[in-house]
Amino acid sequence: MMSPSPTTPSKFTYARLVPELLVTDVNASLHFWRDLCGFRVVYDRLYEGFAYLDLNGAQIMLEERDRGRNWIVGPMDSPFGRGINFQIEVPTIDPLLASLALGSWPLFMKSEKKWYRTGGLETGVHQFLVQDPDGYLIRFSAECGQRQISSLPTP
């Protein structure tokens, strides 16, 4: 566990799992994550192309490719992160949708309300998908409540 830097609030809690995304341009990524999506920079080392971000406990690290020690296990072809999407829970998606629209940022999937089976109940979410500058797929999701399962799927 890292200890807080002098600029990190003393009550800051680091998440137990924090993805670190290799990015092409950390400044372009900060525009997306910080300026459009509302993440705050907990700390950065921009001279190394690095930033640690937080949005209400959802945390992500950004590291610019070819600016230091990168752990690359295969070809880095665009879009990055194929096969994964990062779900980020937020209280409501409306301010994010407005910010992205104001910034003329395209959505990968428009907003929808969807019900998912979660054990013996269904949980409703209001969600949408957007890609960051390098193509990482982000799913912002706000819970809409729970309900009894309306019907069982047929095999």
Secondary structure, 3 states (H helix, E strand, C coil): CCCCCCCCCCCCCCCCCCCEEEECCHHHHHHHHHHHCCCEEEEEEHHHCEEEEEECCEEEEEEECCCCCCCCCCCCCCCCCCCCEEEEECCCCHHHHHHHHHCCCCCCEEEEEEEEEECCEEEEEEEEEEECCCCCEEEEEEEEEEEECCCCCCC
